[in-house]
Structures are given as structure tokens and as C-alpha cells.
Amino acid sequence: MITIVPATVADAGEVLTVQRAAYVSEAQLYDNLTFTALTETLDEVRTATAAGGILVARRGNRIVGAVRGELVDGECHIGRLVVAPDQRGRGIGRALLAAIEVEFLGRARSFVLFTGDRSATNLRLYERAGYARSRVEPVGDALSLVYLEKTPFGPTGPGTG
């Protein structure tokens, strides 16, 4: 069984471990080991955790996933949605995404996230969760970021934006 709870500063090391393990496949996909998720330091994760807005998914005592949310000008910016590689395909990413939306519901007028243009699994997850592509931003020759957005209350009801 998975439980999703706010991260504590004591969780920072395990969050960083899961984050790095999860981003290896992205680094391989883009032949790029310099993603900030891979180069972020333990102190930076501790600082982010202390600031709040990080949720972790636990299976027993083990952290198997995490997600970050930050309110910026009325938008909830979602990032670092990660699942341990051996736990993928079990709905953990979907559950974390839904949990961060609930965490910011009532405070955010919209939810915004991005992923790489070749990250088909990520794009499928986000689009199935009701996110719509809003723009594509080239970052270099080998990478474009696809931004997706969701409003909490769309024309067909809550969360379907």
C-alpha cells in the first residue's frame, strides 16, 4: 500500500536518491547527464524540503516517489515528479500528481508542468490526468520542453480542466 505525505527534511537524502535513479532514464533518452534533477545537491533538496511543497509516496518505510509544487503568481508549478524505477507502472506517479493538485487546490488558479518532447510516457501520464499542451520551448538542438496546463475547474467539472 502507498501512502502520500509531506516530506520532512530527514527525507531529503532518500528523495534525492529516488530522484537521481528516476532521472537516469531521462538522461539516457536525451544523452544529457546535466539535468538539474541529476546535479541538485543534498543541501538543495534539504532547503526545498524545509520550504514545503514536497510530497513523498511511501511503501512501508521506503520512499518510492516524490513530487514538488510551488505557488507562483497564482499558478502551481509542479516539478520533479519521480518514481523509483522498480516501482513504475503501479499508479504512483498518477497518485502523486493528484495529491499535489489537492495540496494546492483552492490556492492555485491553474497547474503547470513541463517535460521533454521525447518523454512519451510522461506526456501520456499528464494528458491522461487532464493536462493540455500549452507551448513548446526549444532548449537546444537536442531538447524542447513541452509545457502542459490544467485548470482545477474546467467546463465538465472539478479536475477535468
Buried (B, 14 or more C-beta within 10 A) or exposed (E): EBEBEEBEEEBBEBBBBBBBBBBEEBBEBBEBEEBEBBEBEEEEBBEBBEEEBBBBBBBEEEBBBBBBBBEEEEBBBBBBBBBBEEBBEBEBBBBBBBBBBEBBBEEBEBBBBBBBBBBEBBBEBBEEBBBEEEEEEEEEEEBBBBBBBBBBEEEEEEBEB
